[in-house]
Amino acid sequence: MSTPITVPAAHMVCNRSTLMPKASRIMQITKAMELVASSKLRKAKERQERCRPYFMGLKQTLESIETATNDFSSPYQQQREIKKRCLIVIAGDRGLAGGYNSNVFKSVQPMLEEGSVCVLPIGKRTVDFFARNGIEMLTTEFAEAASVSVSDCFTISNLITKGYLNGQYDEVAVVYTRFVSMLTQTPAHDVLLPLEKLEGKAETGVRQLVLYEPSPSAVYDAIVPNYIAGMIYGAMCESVASELGARRTAMDAASKNASEMIDDLSLRYNRARQGAITQEITEIAGAEH
């Protein structure tokens, strides 16, 4: 009679002694990852804010050149038939970030099916994804998203603007994840080249205030690669912040699940232990009679 009662109780005690420490360790790890993600997220947003004034200044300069010049034209604004696209795709180096990486790949999939495409992947997961699918890659030099710096963004910009001017592709776009809030991150797609022409023109008095040497077009074309670098860096910062936000949310959910598992195991253990004690008392009392 004692055998079928004692074995399950011992089994529950054994499970408790092995599962609860594991669950506790998992919760400690997820809590630590959540705190690290929160700290890095704050730094990523600060880094973006520090660089934004410079790149916004470049954008305003481009607009002022275009609006202050009659019959302005630039090869960077030339609209042509899109026979081939170049996509800069930004994703993460690691997992444990919810659907962050998979959402980027889902958003880029329709673009891969539209026609001839080459990609410049940023992030280990991005390189792996396009390598598995046999997509042409311009370079894998920037495989680690975490190590991409402002200088690297200028290198990327020079590479893609040169290819655009040489006619290797007819449109350049960046696919990344826009940081909306700590709980919301959405895939985004911004066209970098060709640049959109401004509709309006500045007043004549404004046009006469600045003299561009050697010419407005030459100054404009010299600034464009720097402006594109700023766009890429902004997308990088948004993606890094989104990844960290997604990881923080995922680790918070994992910590809650681990806590619930510990509570459930403790409850089951206490019930089994109490049942075993009650059964032992009953058996002892029965033996005395």
BADO-687777 format. One line per field, with one value per atom (N, C-alpha, C, O): atom name; x, y, z. Coordinates in steps of 0.2 Angstrom, whole numbers. Layout:
<nodes>
a	(CA, ...)
u	(X, ...)
v	(Y, ...)
w	(Z, ...)
</nodes>
This chain:
<nodes>
a	(N, CA, C, O, N, CA, C, O, N, CA, C, O, N, CA, C, O, N, CA, C, O, N, CA, C, O, N, CA, C, O, N, CA, C, O, N, CA, C, O, N, CA, C, O, N, CA, C, O, N, CA, C, O, N, CA, C, O, N, CA, C, O, N, CA, C, O, N, CA, C, O, N, CA, C, O, N, CA, C, O, N, CA, C, O, N, CA, C, O, N, CA, C, O, N, CA, C, O, N, CA, C, O, N, CA, C, O, N, CA, C, O, N, CA, C, O, N, CA, C, O, N, CA, C, O, N, CA, C, O, N, CA, C, O, N, CA, C, O, N, CA, C, O, N, CA, C, O, N, CA, C, O, N, CA, C, O, N, CA, C, O, N, CA, C, O, N, CA, C, O, N, CA, C, O, N, CA, C, O, N, CA, C, O, N, CA, C, O, N, CA, C, O, N, CA, C, O, N, CA, C, O, N, CA, C, O, N, CA, C, O, N, CA, C, O, N, CA, C, O, N, CA, C, O, N, CA, C, O, N, CA, C, O, N, CA, C, O, N, CA, C, O, N, CA, C, O, N, CA, C, O, N, CA, C, O, N, CA, C, O, N, CA, C, O, N, CA, C, O, N, CA, C, O, N, CA, C, O, N, CA, C, O, N, CA, C, O, N, CA, C, O, N, CA, C, O, N, CA, C, O, N, CA, C, O, N, CA, C, O, N, CA, C, O, N, CA, C, O, N, CA, C, O, N, CA, C, O, N, CA, C, O, N, CA, C, O, N, CA, C, O, N, CA, C, O, N, CA, C, O, N, CA, C, O, N, CA, C, O, N, CA, C, O, N, CA, C, O, N, CA, C, O, N, CA, C, O, N, CA, C, O, N, CA, C, O, N, CA, C, O, N, CA, C, O, N, CA, C, O, N, CA, C, O, N, CA, C, O, N, CA, C, O, N, CA, C, O, N, CA, C, O, N, CA, C, O, N, CA, C, O, N, CA, C, O, N, CA, C, O, N, CA, C, O, N, CA, C, O, N, CA, C, O, N, CA, C, O, N, CA, C, O, N, CA, C, O, N, CA, C, O, N, CA, C, O, N, CA, C, O, N, CA, C, O, N, CA, C, O, N, CA, C, O, N, CA, C, O, N, CA, C, O, N, CA, C, O, N, CA, C, O, N, CA, C, O, N, CA, C, O, N, CA, C, O, N, CA, C, O, N, CA, C, O, N, CA, C, O, N, CA, C, O, N, CA, C, O, N, CA, C, O, N, CA, C, O, N, CA, C, O, N, CA, C, O, N, CA, C, O, N, CA, C, O, N, CA, C, O, N, CA, C, O, N, CA, C, O, N, CA, C, O, N, CA, C, O, N, CA, C, O, N, CA, C, O, N, CA, C, O, N, CA, C, O, N, CA, C, O, N, CA, C, O, N, CA, C, O, N, CA, C, O, N, CA, C, O, N, CA, C, O, N, CA, C, O, N, CA, C, O, N, CA, C, O, N, CA, C, O, N, CA, C, O, N, CA, C, O, N, CA, C, O, N, CA, C, O, N, CA, C, O, N, CA, C, O, N, CA, C, O, N, CA, C, O, N, CA, C, O, N, CA, C, O, N, CA, C, O, N, CA, C, O, N, CA, C, O, N, CA, C, O, N, CA, C, O, N, CA, C, O, N, CA, C, O, N, CA, C, O, N, CA, C, O, N, CA, C, O, N, CA, C, O, N, CA, C, O, N, CA, C, O, N, CA, C, O, N, CA, C, O, N, CA, C, O, N, CA, C, O, N, CA, C, O, N, CA, C, O, N, CA, C, O, N, CA, C, O, N, CA, C, O, N, CA, C, O, N, CA, C, O, N, CA, C, O, N, CA, C, O, N, CA, C, O, N, CA, C, O, N, CA, C, O, N, CA, C, O, N, CA, C, O, N, CA, C, O, N, CA, C, O, N, CA, C, O, N, CA, C, O, N, CA, C, O, N, CA, C, O, N, CA, C, O, N, CA, C, O, N, CA, C, O, N, CA, C, O, N, CA, C, O, N, CA, C, O, N, CA, C, O, N, CA, C, O, N, CA, C, O, N, CA, C, O, N, CA, C, O, N, CA, C, O, N, CA, C, O, N, CA, C, O, N, CA, C, O, N, CA, C, O, N, CA, C, O, N, CA, C, O, N, CA, C, O, N, CA, C, O, N, CA, C, O, N, CA, C, O, N, CA, C, O, N, CA, C, O, N, CA, C, O, N, CA, C, O, N, CA, C, O, N, CA, C, O, N, CA, C, O, N, CA, C, O, N, CA, C, O, N, CA, C, O, N, CA, C, O, N, CA, C, O, N, CA, C, O, N, CA, C, O, N, CA, C, O, N, CA, C, O, N, CA, C, O, N, CA, C, O, N, CA, C, O, N, CA, C, O, N, CA, C, O, N, CA, C, O, N, CA, C, O, N, CA, C, O, N, CA, C, O, N, CA, C, O, N, CA, C, O, N, CA, C, O, N, CA, C, O, N, CA, C, O, N, CA, C, O, N, CA, C, O, N, CA, C, O, N, CA, C, O, N, CA, C, O, N, CA, C, O, N, CA, C, O, N, CA, C, O, N, CA, C, O, N, CA, C, O, N, CA, C, O, N, CA, C, O, N, CA, C, O, N, CA, C, O, N, CA, C, O, N, CA, C, O, N, CA, C, O, N, CA, C, O, N, CA, C, O, N, CA, C, O, N, CA, C, O, N, CA, C, O, N, CA, C, O, N, CA, C, O, N, CA, C, O, N, CA, C, O, N, CA, C, O, N, CA, C, O, N, CA, C, O, N, CA, C, O, N, CA, C, O, N, CA, C, O, N, CA, C, O, N, CA, C, O, N, CA, C, O, N, CA, C, O, N, CA, C, O, N, CA, C, O, N, CA, C, O, N, CA, C, O, N, CA, C, O, N, CA, C, O, N, CA, C, O)
u	(4, 0, 4, 2, 10, 14, 18, 20, 19, 23, 20, 24, 14, 11, 11, 10, 11, 10, 17, 18, 22, 29, 32, 36, 32, 35, 34, 38, 27, 26, 28, 31, 28, 30, 38, 40, 41, 49, 50, 55, 46, 47, 46, 50, 41, 40, 45, 47, 48, 53, 59, 63, 61, 66, 66, 70, 60, 58, 59, 62, 57, 57, 65, 67, 69, 76, 80, 85, 77, 81, 78, 82, 71, 68, 68, 70, 67, 67, 74, 74, 79, 86, 87, 89, 85, 86, 81, 83, 75, 70, 73, 73, 76, 79, 85, 85, 89, 95, 92, 95, 87, 85, 82, 83, 78, 76, 81, 80, 86, 92, 95, 97, 96, 99, 95, 97, 88, 84, 83, 82, 83, 83, 89, 89, 95, 101, 101, 103, 99, 98, 93, 95, 88, 83, 86, 85, 90, 94, 99, 100, 103, 108, 105, 107, 99, 96, 93, 93, 91, 88, 94, 93, 99, 105, 108, 109, 108, 111, 106, 108, 99, 94, 95, 94, 96, 96, 103, 102, 108, 114, 113, 116, 110, 108, 104, 106, 99, 95, 99, 98, 103, 108, 112, 114, 115, 120, 117, 120, 110, 107, 105, 106, 103, 102, 108, 107, 114, 120, 121, 124, 120, 122, 117, 118, 111, 105, 106, 105, 109, 109, 114, 112, 119, 124, 121, 121, 117, 114, 108, 107, 105, 99, 102, 98, 108, 111, 113, 112, 115, 116, 110, 110, 105, 98, 96, 94, 96, 94, 99, 96, 105, 110, 108, 108, 106, 104, 98, 97, 93, 87, 88, 85, 92, 94, 97, 96, 102, 105, 100, 100, 96, 91, 86, 84, 83, 78, 81, 77, 87, 90, 93, 96, 92, 96, 90, 86, 90, 85, 88, 94, 83, 85, 90, 95, 89, 94, 93, 88, 99, 99, 105, 110, 104, 109, 108, 102, 113, 113, 110, 107, 110, 107, 99, 96, 97, 89, 86, 80, 91, 88, 84, 86, 78, 73, 74, 74, 75, 76, 72, 70, 71, 68, 71, 77, 68, 71, 71, 67, 78, 79, 82, 82, 85, 89, 89, 90, 87, 87, 93, 96, 96, 100, 97, 95, 97, 94, 99, 103, 99, 103, 98, 94, 99, 95, 98, 104, 95, 98, 94, 88, 97, 94, 100, 104, 98, 103, 108, 108, 112, 118, 115, 118, 111, 109, 101, 97, 99, 91, 89, 92, 84, 82, 79, 80, 76, 73, 66, 64, 62, 56, 56, 60, 51, 51, 55, 53, 60, 63, 66, 65, 70, 74, 69, 69, 64, 60, 55, 53, 53, 49, 53, 49, 59, 63, 63, 62, 64, 65, 58, 58, 53, 46, 45, 42, 47, 45, 49, 47, 55, 60, 58, 60, 54, 53, 49, 51, 44, 41, 45, 45, 50, 55, 60, 62, 61, 66, 62, 65, 56, 52, 50, 47, 51, 49, 53, 51, 60, 64, 71, 72, 76, 83, 85, 84, 88, 90, 97, 99, 101, 107, 106, 103, 109, 108, 115, 120, 115, 121, 118, 115, 120, 117, 121, 127, 118, 121, 118, 112, 122, 120, 121, 120, 123, 125, 119, 119, 113, 107, 105, 102, 106, 105, 109, 107, 116, 120, 118, 118, 116, 114, 108, 107, 103, 97, 98, 95, 102, 103, 107, 107, 112, 116, 112, 113, 107, 103, 99, 97, 97, 92, 95, 92, 102, 106, 105, 105, 104, 103, 110, 115, 111, 118, 119, 115, 125, 127, 133, 138, 132, 138, 144, 150, 143, 149, 146, 140, 150, 148, 153, 154, 156, 161, 158, 161, 151, 148, 143, 137, 145, 141, 139, 134, 143, 142, 139, 142, 132, 129, 131, 131, 133, 135, 141, 142, 145, 152, 152, 157, 146, 146, 146, 142, 150, 151, 149, 147, 150, 148, 153, 151, 159, 164, 162, 163, 160, 157, 151, 151, 147, 141, 143, 140, 149, 152, 155, 154, 158, 161, 155, 156, 150, 144, 141, 139, 140, 137, 141, 139, 148, 152, 152, 152, 151, 150, 144, 144, 138, 132, 131, 128, 133, 133, 137, 135, 143, 147, 144, 143, 141, 137, 131, 130, 128, 122, 124, 120, 129, 131, 134, 133, 137, 139, 134, 135, 128, 122, 122, 118, 125, 125, 118, 115, 114, 107, 104, 107, 97, 93, 90, 87, 90, 87, 90, 92, 91, 94, 89, 87, 88, 83, 86, 91, 84, 86, 80, 75, 81, 76, 78, 83, 74, 76, 70, 65, 71, 66, 65, 70, 59, 58, 56, 52, 60, 58, 52, 53, 46, 41, 40, 39, 41, 41, 44, 46, 44, 48, 44, 47, 37, 33, 32, 30, 33, 31, 37, 40, 39, 44, 42, 39, 42, 39, 44, 48, 44, 48, 47, 41, 52, 52, 56, 61, 54, 58, 58, 53, 64, 65, 70, 75, 68, 71, 77, 75, 83, 89, 90, 92, 90, 92, 87, 85, 85, 86, 83, 78, 86, 83, 77, 76, 72, 66, 67, 70, 64, 65, 60, 54, 62, 58, 53, 55, 47, 42, 42, 42, 43, 43, 50, 55, 51, 57, 57, 52, 63, 64, 63, 63, 62, 62, 68, 74, 68, 73, 78, 84, 76, 81, 85, 91, 82, 86, 91, 97, 89, 94, 100, 106, 100, 106, 110, 116, 108, 112, 119, 124, 118, 124, 126, 123, 133, 137, 140, 145, 138, 141, 147, 146, 153, 159, 161, 161, 163, 163, 156, 155, 151, 144, 139, 141, 133, 128, 128, 127, 128, 127, 133, 133, 139, 145, 145, 147, 143, 143, 137, 138, 132, 126, 129, 127, 132, 134, 139, 140, 143, 148, 145, 148, 140, 136, 132, 131, 129, 125, 127, 124, 134, 136, 136, 135, 138, 138, 131, 129, 126, 119, 116, 113, 118, 116, 119, 116, 125, 128, 124, 123, 122, 118, 111, 109, 108, 102, 103, 99, 109, 110, 112, 110, 115, 117, 111, 110, 106, 100, 96, 93, 96, 92, 96, 92, 102, 106, 104, 103, 104, 102, 95, 94, 90, 83, 83, 79, 87, 87, 90, 87, 95, 98, 94, 93, 91, 86, 80, 77, 78, 72, 74, 70, 80, 82, 82, 80, 85, 86, 79, 78, 75, 68, 64, 61, 65, 62, 65, 61, 71, 75, 73, 72, 72, 70, 63, 62, 58, 52, 51, 48, 55, 56, 58, 56, 64, 67, 62, 62, 58, 54, 48, 46, 46, 41, 44, 40, 50, 53, 54, 53, 56, 57, 50, 50, 45, 38, 36, 33, 38, 36, 40, 37, 46, 50, 48, 48, 46, 43, 37, 36, 32, 26, 28, 24, 33, 35, 37, 36, 41, 44, 38, 38, 33, 27, 23, 21, 22, 19, 22, 19, 29, 33, 33, 32, 33, 33, 26, 26, 21, 14, 13, 11, 15, 15, 19, 17, 25, 29, 26, 26, 24, 21, 15, 14, 11, 5, 7, 5, 12, 15, 18, 17, 22, 25, 20, 20, 15, 9, 6, 4, 4, 1, 5, 2, 12, 16, 16, 16, 16, 16, 10, 10, 4, -2, -3, -5, 0, -1, 4, 2, 10, 14, 11, 11, 8, 4, -2, -3, -5, -11, -8, -11, -3, 0, 3, 2, 6, 8, 3, 3, -3, -8, -12, -14, -12, -15, -11, -13, -4, 0, 0, 0, -1, -2, -8, -9, -13, -20, -19, -24)
v	(-6, 0, 6, 11, 6, 12, 13, 19, 8, 9, 14, 19, 14, 18, 26, 30, 26, 33, 36, 42, 32, 35, 37, 42, 33, 34, 41, 45, 42, 49, 55, 60, 54, 60, 60, 66, 55, 55, 58, 62, 56, 59, 66, 70, 69, 76, 80, 85, 77, 80, 80, 85, 75, 75, 80, 84, 80, 85, 93, 97, 94, 100, 102, 108, 97, 98, 100, 103, 98, 99, 104, 108, 105, 110, 117, 122, 117, 124, 128, 134, 125, 128, 130, 136, 126, 128, 134, 138, 134, 139, 146, 151, 145, 151, 154, 160, 149, 152, 155, 160, 152, 155, 162, 167, 163, 169, 174, 180, 172, 177, 179, 185, 175, 176, 181, 186, 180, 184, 191, 196, 191, 198, 202, 208, 198, 202, 204, 210, 200, 202, 208, 212, 208, 214, 220, 225, 220, 226, 228, 234, 224, 226, 229, 234, 226, 229, 236, 240, 237, 244, 249, 254, 247, 251, 253, 259, 248, 249, 253, 257, 252, 256, 263, 267, 265, 272, 275, 281, 271, 274, 275, 279, 270, 270, 276, 280, 278, 284, 290, 295, 290, 296, 297, 303, 292, 292, 295, 299, 293, 295, 303, 306, 305, 312, 316, 322, 314, 318, 319, 324, 314, 315, 318, 321, 318, 321, 328, 329, 333, 340, 340, 344, 337, 337, 335, 338, 329, 326, 331, 331, 333, 338, 344, 347, 346, 352, 351, 355, 345, 343, 343, 345, 340, 340, 347, 348, 352, 358, 362, 366, 360, 363, 361, 365, 354, 351, 355, 357, 356, 359, 366, 369, 370, 377, 377, 382, 373, 373, 372, 376, 367, 366, 371, 373, 374, 379, 386, 390, 387, 393, 393, 398, 388, 388, 386, 382, 390, 389, 383, 383, 379, 374, 369, 367, 368, 363, 356, 354, 353, 346, 342, 345, 336, 332, 325, 322, 321, 314, 310, 304, 312, 309, 309, 306, 314, 315, 312, 312, 309, 307, 300, 295, 301, 296, 291, 294, 285, 280, 274, 272, 270, 264, 259, 258, 256, 252, 245, 241, 243, 237, 233, 226, 236, 233, 237, 243, 234, 238, 235, 230, 240, 239, 240, 245, 235, 235, 235, 230, 240, 239, 236, 240, 230, 227, 226, 224, 229, 229, 225, 226, 220, 216, 215, 218, 210, 209, 203, 200, 203, 198, 192, 186, 192, 187, 186, 191, 181, 180, 183, 188, 179, 181, 188, 192, 190, 197, 197, 201, 191, 191, 190, 186, 194, 193, 199, 200, 202, 207, 205, 209, 200, 198, 195, 197, 191, 188, 193, 192, 198, 204, 207, 209, 209, 212, 208, 210, 201, 197, 196, 195, 196, 196, 202, 201, 208, 214, 215, 218, 212, 212, 207, 208, 202, 196, 198, 196, 203, 205, 209, 208, 212, 216, 212, 213, 206, 201, 198, 195, 198, 194, 199, 197, 206, 210, 211, 212, 209, 209, 208, 205, 210, 209, 214, 220, 210, 214, 212, 206, 216, 215, 218, 223, 215, 217, 219, 216, 224, 225, 223, 227, 217, 215, 218, 218, 220, 222, 218, 218, 214, 210, 202, 200, 198, 191, 187, 183, 189, 185, 187, 183, 193, 196, 192, 190, 192, 188, 181, 178, 178, 170, 170, 165, 174, 174, 174, 170, 179, 180, 175, 173, 172, 167, 160, 157, 159, 153, 154, 149, 160, 161, 162, 163, 162, 163, 170, 171, 175, 182, 185, 185, 189, 193, 198, 202, 197, 202, 206, 204, 213, 217, 216, 216, 215, 214, 211, 212, 207, 205, 208, 205, 213, 217, 219, 220, 221, 224, 219, 220, 212, 207, 208, 205, 211, 212, 219, 224, 219, 226, 229, 236, 226, 229, 233, 238, 232, 235, 240, 243, 241, 246, 253, 255, 257, 264, 269, 268, 276, 281, 281, 282, 279, 279, 273, 274, 268, 262, 265, 263, 269, 271, 276, 276, 280, 284, 279, 280, 274, 269, 266, 265, 264, 261, 266, 264, 272, 277, 278, 279, 279, 280, 274, 275, 268, 262, 262, 260, 263, 263, 269, 268, 275, 280, 280, 282, 277, 275, 270, 271, 265, 260, 263, 261, 268, 271, 275, 275, 279, 283, 279, 282, 274, 269, 265, 262, 266, 262, 255, 251, 253, 246, 244, 238, 249, 248, 255, 260, 255, 261, 264, 269, 260, 263, 260, 254, 264, 261, 263, 268, 258, 258, 255, 250, 257, 254, 251, 254, 245, 241, 240, 237, 243, 243, 242, 241, 243, 243, 249, 251, 253, 259, 258, 255, 262, 262, 266, 272, 263, 267, 269, 274, 263, 263, 257, 253, 257, 251, 244, 239, 245, 239, 238, 233, 243, 243, 245, 250, 240, 241, 239, 233, 243, 241, 241, 246, 237, 237, 243, 245, 246, 252, 251, 247, 255, 254, 262, 265, 264, 271, 271, 268, 275, 275, 281, 286, 279, 283, 287, 293, 283, 286, 283, 277, 287, 294, 298, 297, 304, 309, 312, 313, 314, 317, 324, 328, 326, 333, 338, 335, 343, 348, 351, 353, 352, 355, 363, 366, 366, 373, 376, 373, 383, 386, 392, 395, 394, 399, 406, 406, 411, 418, 420, 418, 425, 427, 430, 430, 434, 437, 432, 434, 426, 421, 418, 417, 417, 414, 419, 416, 425, 429, 430, 433, 427, 427, 423, 425, 417, 412, 411, 410, 411, 409, 403, 402, 398, 391, 390, 392, 388, 387, 380, 377, 377, 379, 380, 384, 377, 377, 374, 370, 376, 373, 366, 362, 363, 356, 352, 347, 355, 352, 351, 346, 357, 357, 352, 348, 352, 347, 340, 336, 338, 331, 329, 323, 334, 332, 331, 327, 334, 333, 327, 324, 325, 319, 313, 310, 311, 304, 305, 300, 311, 312, 312, 309, 315, 314, 307, 305, 303, 296, 293, 288, 294, 291, 292, 288, 298, 300, 296, 294, 296, 292, 284, 281, 282, 275, 274, 269, 279, 279, 280, 276, 284, 285, 278, 276, 275, 268, 263, 259, 263, 259, 260, 255, 266, 268, 266, 263, 267, 265, 257, 255, 254, 246, 244, 239, 247, 244, 246, 241, 251, 253, 248, 246, 247, 242, 235, 232, 233, 226, 226, 221, 231, 231, 231, 228, 235, 236, 229, 227, 226, 219, 214, 210, 214, 209, 211, 206, 217, 219, 216, 213, 217, 214, 207, 204, 203, 196, 193, 188, 197, 194, 196, 192, 201, 202, 197, 195, 195, 190, 183, 179, 182, 176, 175, 170, 181, 181, 180, 176, 183, 182, 174, 171, 171, 164, 160, 155, 162, 158, 158, 154, 165, 166, 162, 159, 162, 158, 150, 147, 148, 141, 139, 134, 143, 142, 142, 138, 147, 147, 140, 137, 138, 132, 126, 121, 125, 120, 120, 114, 126, 126, 123, 120, 125, 123, 116, 112, 113, 106, 102, 97, 105, 101, 101, 96, 107, 107, 103, 100, 102, 98, 91, 87, 89, 82, 80, 75, 85, 84, 83, 79, 87, 87, 80, 77, 78, 72, 66, 61, 66, 61, 61, 55, 66, 66, 64, 60, 66, 64, 56, 53, 53, 46, 42, 37, 45, 42, 41, 36, 47, 47, 42, 38, 42, 37, 30, 25, 28, 21, 20, 14, 24, 23, 22, 17, 26, 25, 18, 15, 16, 10, 4, -1, 5, -1, -2, -8, 4, 3, -1, -4, 0, -4, -11, -15)
w	(0, 0, 0, -3, 3, 4, -2, -4, -7, -13, -18, -20, -20, -25, -22, -26, -15, -13, -12, -13, -10, -8, -15, -15, -20, -26, -29, -31, -30, -33, -29, -32, -22, -18, -19, -19, -19, -20, -27, -27, -32, -38, -39, -42, -35, -35, -32, -34, -26, -23, -27, -27, -31, -35, -41, -42, -44, -49, -46, -49, -40, -37, -36, -37, -34, -32, -39, -38, -44, -51, -55, -58, -55, -59, -56, -60, -50, -47, -47, -49, -46, -47, -54, -55, -59, -66, -68, -71, -65, -67, -64, -66, -58, -54, -58, -59, -60, -64, -71, -73, -74, -80, -79, -83, -73, -71, -70, -72, -67, -65, -72, -73, -77, -83, -87, -90, -87, -91, -88, -91, -81, -78, -79, -81, -79, -81, -88, -89, -93, -100, -101, -105, -97, -97, -95, -98, -90, -87, -92, -93, -95, -100, -106, -108, -108, -114, -113, -117, -107, -105, -105, -107, -102, -102, -109, -110, -113, -120, -124, -128, -123, -126, -125, -130, -119, -117, -120, -123, -121, -124, -131, -135, -134, -142, -144, -149, -140, -141, -140, -144, -135, -134, -140, -142, -142, -148, -154, -158, -155, -161, -160, -165, -154, -153, -154, -156, -152, -153, -160, -162, -164, -172, -176, -181, -173, -178, -180, -186, -176, -178, -184, -189, -184, -190, -196, -201, -196, -202, -204, -210, -200, -201, -205, -209, -202, -206, -213, -217, -214, -221, -225, -231, -223, -226, -228, -234, -223, -224, -230, -234, -230, -235, -242, -246, -242, -249, -251, -257, -247, -249, -251, -255, -247, -248, -255, -259, -257, -263, -269, -274, -268, -273, -274, -280, -269, -269, -271, -274, -270, -272, -279, -281, -283, -289, -295, -294, -300, -305, -310, -311, -312, -317, -313, -317, -307, -304, -306, -307, -306, -308, -305, -304, -303, -300, -303, -303, -304, -305, -300, -301, -294, -288, -288, -284, -292, -292, -299, -300, -303, -309, -308, -306, -311, -311, -317, -323, -316, -322, -321, -315, -326, -325, -320, -321, -316, -311, -313, -313, -315, -318, -312, -312, -307, -302, -296, -296, -290, -284, -279, -280, -275, -270, -263, -262, -259, -253, -247, -247, -243, -237, -231, -229, -229, -224, -218, -217, -212, -206, -201, -200, -198, -193, -188, -187, -183, -177, -178, -183, -173, -173, -169, -171, -165, -161, -160, -163, -157, -156, -149, -147, -146, -140, -140, -135, -146, -146, -149, -153, -148, -150, -158, -160, -161, -168, -172, -178, -169, -172, -179, -184, -179, -185, -190, -196, -188, -193, -196, -202, -192, -195, -201, -206, -200, -205, -211, -217, -211, -216, -220, -226, -216, -219, -223, -229, -221, -224, -231, -235, -231, -237, -242, -248, -240, -245, -251, -257, -251, -257, -261, -268, -259, -263, -267, -272, -264, -267, -273, -278, -273, -278, -284, -289, -283, -288, -294, -299, -293, -299, -296, -291, -301, -299, -293, -293, -288, -282, -280, -280, -277, -273, -266, -266, -261, -255, -251, -253, -247, -242, -235, -232, -233, -226, -221, -221, -215, -209, -204, -202, -200, -195, -197, -203, -192, -194, -196, -201, -193, -195, -202, -206, -204, -211, -216, -221, -215, -219, -220, -225, -214, -215, -219, -223, -218, -221, -229, -233, -231, -238, -241, -247, -237, -240, -241, -246, -236, -237, -243, -247, -245, -250, -257, -262, -257, -263, -266, -272, -262, -265, -265, -261, -271, -272, -267, -265, -264, -259, -261, -263, -260, -262, -258, -261, -252, -247, -241, -239, -237, -230, -225, -220, -227, -222, -216, -211, -216, -211, -207, -206, -207, -204, -197, -195, -193, -186, -185, -185, -184, -183, -177, -177, -172, -165, -166, -162, -171, -172, -178, -179, -181, -186, -183, -179, -185, -183, -188, -193, -186, -190, -196, -202, -195, -200, -205, -211, -203, -207, -212, -217, -209, -212, -218, -224, -217, -223, -228, -234, -226, -231, -235, -241, -232, -235, -240, -246, -238, -242, -248, -254, -248, -253, -258, -264, -255, -260, -264, -270, -260, -264, -269, -274, -267, -271, -278, -283, -277, -283, -287, -293, -284, -288, -292, -298, -288, -291, -297, -303, -296, -302, -308, -314, -306, -312, -315, -320, -313, -316, -314, -317, -309, -306, -304, -304, -301, -299, -300, -300, -300, -301, -295, -296, -290, -284, -278, -278, -273, -266, -261, -260, -257, -251, -245, -246, -239, -233, -229, -229, -227, -224, -216, -215, -212, -205, -200, -203, -194, -189, -186, -182, -186, -183, -176, -174, -171, -164, -163, -163, -161, -159, -152, -150, -148, -141, -138, -142, -132, -129, -131, -131, -132, -133, -141, -143, -145, -152, -156, -156, -161, -166, -173, -173, -178, -184, -190, -190, -194, -200, -204, -205, -207, -211, -218, -218, -223, -229, -232, -234, -232, -235, -241, -241, -246, -252, -251, -249, -252, -252, -258, -258, -264, -270, -275, -275, -280, -281, -276, -273, -275, -270, -273, -279, -269, -271, -272, -268, -278, -279, -275, -274, -273, -270, -274, -280, -272, -276, -277, -282, -271, -271, -272, -272, -273, -274, -269, -267, -267, -262, -266, -272, -262, -265, -268, -266, -273, -276, -271, -272, -266, -262, -258, -257, -256, -253, -258, -256, -264, -269, -269, -271, -268, -269, -263, -264, -258, -252, -251, -248, -255, -255, -262, -266, -262, -268, -267, -263, -271, -271, -276, -282, -274, -278, -278, -272, -283, -290, -293, -298, -291, -293, -288, -284, -288, -284, -285, -280, -291, -292, -289, -286, -290, -288, -280, -277, -277, -269, -267, -262, -271, -269, -270, -265, -275, -276, -271, -270, -269, -264, -257, -253, -256, -249, -249, -243, -254, -254, -251, -247, -253, -249, -241, -238, -239, -232, -229, -224, -233, -231, -231, -226, -236, -236, -230, -227, -229, -223, -216, -212, -216, -210, -210, -205, -216, -216, -214, -210, -216, -214, -207, -204, -204, -197, -193, -188, -195, -192, -192, -187, -197, -198, -193, -190, -193, -188, -181, -177, -179, -172, -171, -165, -175, -174, -174, -169, -178, -178, -171, -168, -169, -163, -157, -153, -157, -151, -152, -146, -158, -158, -156, -153, -158, -156, -148, -145, -145, -138, -134, -129, -137, -135, -135, -130, -141, -142, -137, -134, -136, -132, -124, -121, -122, -116, -114, -109, -119, -118, -118, -114, -122, -122, -116, -113, -113, -107, -101, -96, -101, -96, -96, -91, -102, -102, -100, -97, -102, -100, -92, -89, -89, -82, -78, -73, -81, -78, -79, -74, -84, -85, -80, -78, -80, -75, -68, -64, -66, -59, -58, -53, -63, -63, -62, -59, -66, -66, -59, -56, -56, -49, -44, -39, -44, -40, -41, -36, -47, -48, -46, -43, -47, -44, -36, -33, -33, -26, -23, -18, -27, -25, -25, -21, -31, -32, -27, -24, -26, -21, -14, -11, -12, -5, -5, 1, -10, -10, -9, -5, -13, -13, -6, -4, -4, 3, 8, 12, 8, 13, 12, 17, 6, 5, 8, 11, 6, 9, 16, 19, 20, 27, 30, 34, 27, 29, 28, 32, 22, 21, 26, 29, 28, 33, 40, 43, 41, 48, 48, 53, 42, 42, 42, 46, 39, 39, 46, 48, 49, 56, 61, 65, 60, 65, 63, 68, 57, 55, 58, 60, 57, 60, 67, 69, 71, 78, 80, 85, 76, 77, 75, 76)
</nodes>
